[in-house]
Amino acid sequence: MASNSRSWLTPQPSLVGKQQVALLQQAAMLLHTGGRTVRRRRRLWFVLAALALLTAGALLLSRRAAEPRYVLVIDAGSSGTRMYAYTWREGLGGGGATPLLAGVPSSAAPHKVPRRAMPSKRAYQRVETEPGLDHFKDDAEGLQAQALGPLLEWAEAVVPRRQWAQTPVFLFGTAGLRKLSERQQDVLLAGVRGVLQRSAFRFLPAWARIISGTDEGVYGWVALNYLEGTLRAGSDTLGALDLGGSSLEVTFAADSVPWREDAVNSTVLGAVHQLYSHVHHHYGLNDAFDRSVTMLLARQLASGSVEGDTPGSGSAVGAEQQQEQQQGAHRGLLAEVLEEVQHPCLHDGFRQVSDYEACQQLALAVVDASVPCSATPCALGTPQPSTVGHRFVALTGFFVVYRFFRLPHNASVATLEEVGAVAVCSRWVDAKACLGN
């Protein structure tokens, strides 16, 4: 991903300054003569008027040059759709300098932030609509009114009206949209492109697309190292652990990546970075939780503690229809038995059977670290270059978890486990028995 430098209309301060000085010198000379003739007076007024016009023009150009440009990016994730607005200025020092990007806070237009995304209701302070776009694959009206419309309204409130037509808007779909069939993706993207083309902003059809998990990981890595100022050649970059709703992306610079599918060469600001980027599917927060519920359901259905039919059984139909039927049957079963599921880690919405040891075992089953690898080192069943000597930053879902437990960003994993144990057992009558030793 290379920096794309574009020429801006900027004033020439040195030229304007020289013209002003020359005109001032002429005015001084005319004043020094005492303005002995009408002709000289007229010439004096002409010089002063030209000077005023030059000064006004220079101020106007300087103001326009100082005014930032805007870029809009829509992140279509599995749990929701988010709008991000950025200001963009050329970096100091001319061509090749790092562009100066700054995020526009959601508070820039608080009256346009969707109610469910208000800071008091979310760990993130961002502009978001729910559910994810995949829920609108067959709902063109909802796509406009519920998913994208409120985001575009917020963007119109923070981008100056005179810049709407020049402000590009991009949409990137991630894991939630990658799960859809090819036909469903095509239908949804056609609807998305229609909404964005009718918006007030600049848009081309190619600017709305579904990106791969590898691209997602690399974009996150670039963003992290841009913020930390470590993209230049010779800098020690940081690795990114990006925990989303459906997947976990691991991206870091590696001396060697033997597995072609996980190797990415990224050129940013003239520096070439060889990256390892891998997507661990179904290890996102939402998918991992769903897997825990599925495991508990399977165990409790087998033991007879919960009554219901196994979702997914039925006549032979097309793969896409069968997938939709299975998902529908699964959601129906969950709706019927969720309150009866004995979940050892949670309280609300489940039967209260908090058991820290059982919760630990369930978490270990969900994150099965024992899956064998074809090569070492191994991470979650996938070969991975050595991470020795690397520094990592845990992003997104990790932030949510730390924010939920009110932990500082540098709290250790041991501290996280400790507060998690207390949270599991907080409503248990015999908390000591729940915590064990």
Sequence and secondary structure as in RCSB ss.txt:
>XXXX:A:sequence
MASNSRSWLTPQPSLVGKQQVALLQQAAMLLHTGGRTVRRRRRLWFVLAALALLTAGALLLSRRAAEPRYVLVID
AGSSGTRMYAYTWREGLGGGGATPLLAGVPSSAAPHKVPRRAMPSKRAYQRVETEPGLDHFKDDAEGLQAQALGP
LLEWAEAVVPRRQWAQTPVFLFGTAGLRKLSERQQDVLLAGVRGVLQRSAFRFLPAWARIISGTDEGVYGWVALN
YLEGTLRAGSDTLGALDLGGSSLEVTFAADSVPWREDAVNSTVLGAVHQLYSHVHHHYGLNDAFDRSVTMLLARQ
LASGSVEGDTPGSGSAVGAEQQQEQQQGAHRGLLAEVLEEVQHPCLHDGFRQVSDYEACQQLALAVVDASVPCSA
TPCALGTPQPSTVGHRFVALTGFFVVYRFFRLPHNASVATLEEVGAVAVCSRWVDAKACLGN
>XXXX:A:secstr
            HHHHHHHHHHHHHHHHHHHHTT  SHHHHHHHHHHHHHHHHHHHHHHHHHHHHHS EEEEEEE
E SS EEEEEEEEE  TTSTTS  EEEE  GGGSGGGS GGGSGGG SS SEEESS GGGGTT HHHIIIIIIHH
HHHHHHHHS GGGGGG BEEEEE HHHHTS HHHHHHHHHHHHHHHHTSSSB  GGGEEE  HHHHHHHHHHHHH
HHHT  STT    EEEEE SSEEEEEEE S    GGGEEEEEETTEEEEEEEEEEET SHHHHHHHHHHHHHHHH
HHHTSS    TT      HHHHHHHHHHHHHHHHHHHGGG EESS  TTSEE   HHHHHHHHHHHS TT   SS
SSEETTEE    TT  EEEEEHHHHHHHHTT  TT  HHHHHHHHHHHHHTT SSHHHHH  
